[in-house]
Amino acid sequence: MTNNKFLSVEIVTAQSVVYKGEASSVSVQGSQSPFTILVNHSPIVSSLDDGILKIKDVNDKKLMFITSSGFVEVNKNVVSVLVEYAENIDKFDVNLINKQIESAKEKLAAAETKAESDSAKKAIKMLESRLKTYMYNNNSIN
């Protein structure tokens, strides 16, 4: 339940609830255009592109998440973000992602079946997308 002063925000992936809390604003990467959600925003459902999701919490602390494509729904000060992937920017490790990309490329090179090849290609694409999103938005983060 929310009050009229704040938004109730939840970022959900298939694996977990990545964030749950109250906020004064949420900025998302809409598929048509980025937009910001404030208290008493009109109801909306929108598709999202890969990007940076920004939350200004009730203490004016800025939180940022790297997210994959997905959807956002806003209704009665409740903001529900459903994405395949979301990670707090403070926990993003470029070196780890680069190592995971190299590992996935090794698996692709060693793949003996179409399923193994497809799985490695999907992993590479997902990891490179995360890295690209982080690097592209790094200037706006600082």
C-alpha positions in Angstrom: 0.0 0.0 0.0 1.3 3.5 -0.8 0.6 6.9 0.5 0.1 10.0 -1.7 3.7 11.3 -1.1 5.7 8.4 -2.5 5.8 5.7 -5.2 5.9 2.1 -4.2 8.6 0.6 -6.6 9.4 -3.0 -7.4 12.0 -4.3 -9.9 11.4 -7.9 -10.7 13.2 -10.5 -12.8 12.3 -14.2 -13.3 14.9 -15.0 -10.6 14.2 -12.5 -7.9 12.9 -9.2 -6.6 15.9 -7.0 -7.3 14.5 -3.9 -5.5 11.5 -3.0 -3.4 11.0 0.3 -1.7 9.5 3.8 -1.8 10.7 6.6 -4.1 9.9 10.1 -5.1 10.7 9.4 -8.8 11.7 6.6 -11.2 13.3 7.2 -14.6 13.1 4.4 -17.2 14.3 3.8 -20.7 10.9 3.6 -22.5 11.0 1.9 -25.9 9.7 5.1 -27.6 11.5 7.6 -25.3 12.9 7.7 -21.8 10.5 9.1 -19.2 10.2 9.9 -15.5 7.5 8.7 -13.2 6.4 11.0 -10.4 3.8 10.6 -7.6 0.2 10.6 -9.0 1.5 9.7 -12.5 -1.3 8.7 -14.9 -1.7 4.9 -15.3 0.5 3.5 -18.0 2.0 0.3 -19.3 5.1 0.7 -21.4 7.8 -1.5 -23.0 11.4 -0.8 -21.9 14.7 -1.0 -23.8 18.0 -2.0 -22.3 19.2 0.9 -20.2 19.7 2.6 -16.9 16.8 2.8 -14.5 17.1 5.6 -11.9 15.3 5.8 -8.6 15.3 8.7 -6.3 14.3 7.2 -2.9 12.5 8.9 -0.1 15.8 10.2 1.4 16.8 11.7 -2.0 19.4 9.0 -2.5 19.9 8.1 -6.2 19.9 4.4 -7.0 20.7 3.1 -10.5 20.2 -0.3 -12.1 21.3 -1.7 -15.4 18.3 -3.4 -16.9 17.4 -5.4 -19.9 14.3 -4.9 -22.0 11.0 -5.5 -20.3 7.9 -3.7 -19.2 6.8 -1.0 -16.6 3.4 -0.6 -15.2 2.3 2.5 -13.2 -1.0 2.5 -11.4 -2.1 4.4 -8.2 1.5 5.2 -7.3 2.7 1.6 -7.7 5.5 1.2 -10.2 6.1 -2.4 -11.3 9.2 -3.0 -13.5 9.4 -6.5 -15.1 12.7 -7.2 -16.8 14.8 -10.2 -17.7 17.9 -8.7 -16.0 18.5 -6.0 -13.4 21.7 -5.2 -11.5 22.5 -2.4 -9.1 25.1 -0.2 -10.9 27.2 -0.1 -7.7 27.6 -3.9 -7.9 28.5 -4.0 -11.7 31.9 -5.5 -12.2 33.3 -4.8 -15.7 36.2 -7.2 -15.3 33.9 -10.0 -14.3 31.6 -9.4 -17.3 34.6 -9.4 -19.6 35.8 -12.7 -18.1 32.3 -14.2 -18.5 32.3 -13.0 -22.2 35.6 -14.7 -22.8 34.4 -17.9 -21.1 31.2 -17.9 -23.2 33.3 -17.4 -26.4 35.4 -20.4 -25.4 32.2 -22.5 -24.9 31.1 -21.4 -28.4 34.4 -22.4 -29.9 34.1 -25.8 -28.2 30.4 -26.3 -28.9 29.7 -29.7 -30.4 25.9 -29.4 -30.8 23.6 -26.7 -32.1 22.1 -26.4 -28.6 25.5 -25.7 -27.1 26.3 -23.2 -29.8 23.0 -21.4 -29.4 23.3 -21.2 -25.7 26.8 -19.7 -25.9 25.7 -17.2 -28.5 22.8 -16.1 -26.3 25.1 -15.7 -23.3 27.6 -13.6 -25.3 24.8 -11.4 -26.6 23.3 -10.9 -23.2 26.7 -10.1 -21.5 27.8 -7.8 -24.3 24.5 -5.9 -24.0 25.0 -5.4 -20.3 28.5 -4.2 -20.9 27.5 -1.9 -23.7 24.7 -0.4 -21.6 27.0 0.3 -18.7 29.7 1.8 -20.9 27.3 3.9 -23.0 25.7 5.3 -19.8 28.9 5.6 -17.8 29.2 9.4 -18.7 25.6 10.1 -17.4 26.3 8.1 -14.2 29.2 10.2 -13.0 
